[in-house]
Structure formats: structure tokens, C-alpha cells
Amino acid sequence: MNKFIAHILVVDDDDGIRSLVKKYLNENNYLVTTAKSAEDAKEKINFIKFDLIVLDIMMPGKSGLEFTQENKSILNTPIIFLTAKGEASERVLGLETGGDDYLPKPFEPKELILRIKNILDKTSIKNTKRIIEFGNVKIDLNKLFIIKNNKEFKINNTEKMILEKMINSPGQTFSRDEIGKIIKLEKERSIDVIITRLRKKIEKDPKNPKYLQTIRGEGYVLWIE
């Protein structure tokens, strides 16, 4: 299965623009759903949680601005507005309505990709979990410690980098190679030693881990949900 970077909703009444944007985003490893109107988009957001919405302002029926205003209470999704070139008032109104960025038509698909990446990077930083509790364990990446059964264990920078990735990707298996790239270390034996050290700080029985498990032949996974 492909590991998509993000799931994006593209809303535009122009079939050509929808097809072009979808093709280009797919080629850059984004999963894309399209909608031809605000009404169509409303149906999609009722059932799917998108990472970002690319939204045309000028559409028949309800405009992109009306869509945003009407769904503001349930939308917690970054929005890039597509605007007619030179319509400065539209762009300002779009940002005031809750948009995160705008792109005048016609636009270069590559520029859209860059704007999407910029917004998703900021969103990822904002949403990154830094403190988490599960079982009898509390991990605090801000203060660099783990508390287990009221005992405090320090986290070094290498352990922090691994935990940060795993905490924010619960259930995802990380190969030794992927962990090595995270901490810039190539020796598999050293990676195993670090995981063993982390288990002693997290697990009740480090030799039979409940949370930080080994997936045979694949790598390591953190089960916290």
C-alpha cells in the first residue's frame, strides 16, 4: 500500500482544473478526493477527515467563501483558496473567512505543491504530541523524562527522536533502517540496544513488552492506542 503524505480535497467546478490538480498531486504522493461544488464538498467532509482543502472561491451555487463560513464550526482543516487573478478583495476576504493561503488562477502546479507542503509542515509541528500517558507510564518529551510507577527516568536526545516519531505514528512499524535514518545511526546492533534501553524505562516486563513491540522481520512498533 502506498504511504500517502496527506489526503487532500480539491473543490472546483472546472473539470480540467480538478483533473490537472489531482494528477499532479497523485504524482507527488498525495491522496486526492475531488468535489465539483460546495454542496458536493459538504457531503465529502461529512464522512472523510481531510488534511487540507484546495477550494475555488467562484463556483456556481454556493461560493467557496460561503462553504467555509457555513462549515466553520466543524472544519478544523487548512484551506488554500483558488482565486481569480487580480481579485485582491477576494483574497483578503478568503483569509478573513478562515483560509490559510490563496493562489491566483492560472497557477503553476508546482507552486500549489509548495504551498501545500508549507501549510502541512506548520500543521504537523502544531499537532505534534509532546506529552502522552498510557498504562502506568507518562512520557514528557518537553522535559525529557519518563515516569513509570512514580519513578523518573531521563530521556537522552537519541531516545527522544525515536519516541517522538513513534508517539506521533502509533501502530506504525519502523524498520531498523528507518530508525537509523531518524537518529543518523547505521549500526543495527546499536539500534537494538537503544530500543532495549527504552523498554526498561517504559515496560513493566521489558523482556515481554506490551507497548514497544518487535514485529518479526519488519522492525519495531509502539502500541499506545
HELIX and SHEET records of a PDB file:
HELIX    1   1 ASP A   15  GLU A   27  1                                  13    
HELIX    2   2 ALA A   38  PHE A   47  1                                  10    
HELIX    3   3 GLY A   64  GLU A   70  1                                   7    
HELIX    4   4 ALA A   88  THR A   97  1                                  10    
HELIX    5   5 PRO A  109  ASN A  127  1                                  19    
HELIX    6   6 ASN A  157  ILE A  167  1                                  11    
HELIX    7   7 ARG A  176  ILE A  183  1                                   8    
HELIX    8   8 GLU A  188  ILE A  202  1                                  15    
SHEET    1   A 5 LEU A  31  ALA A  35  0                                        
SHEET    2   A 5 HIS A   7  VAL A  11  1                                        
SHEET    3   A 5 LEU A  52  ASP A  56  1                                        
SHEET    4   A 5 ILE A  79  ALA A  84  1                                        
SHEET    5   A 5 ASP A 101  LYS A 105  1                                        
SHEET    1   B 4 ILE A 131  PHE A 134  0                                        
SHEET    2   B 4 VAL A 137  ASP A 140 -1                                        
SHEET    3   B 4 PHE A 145  LYS A 148 -1                                        
SHEET    4   B 4 LYS A 151  LYS A 154 -1                                        
SHEET    1   C 2 LEU A 212  ILE A 215  0                                        
SHEET    2   C 2 GLY A 219  LEU A 222 -1                                        
END                                                                             
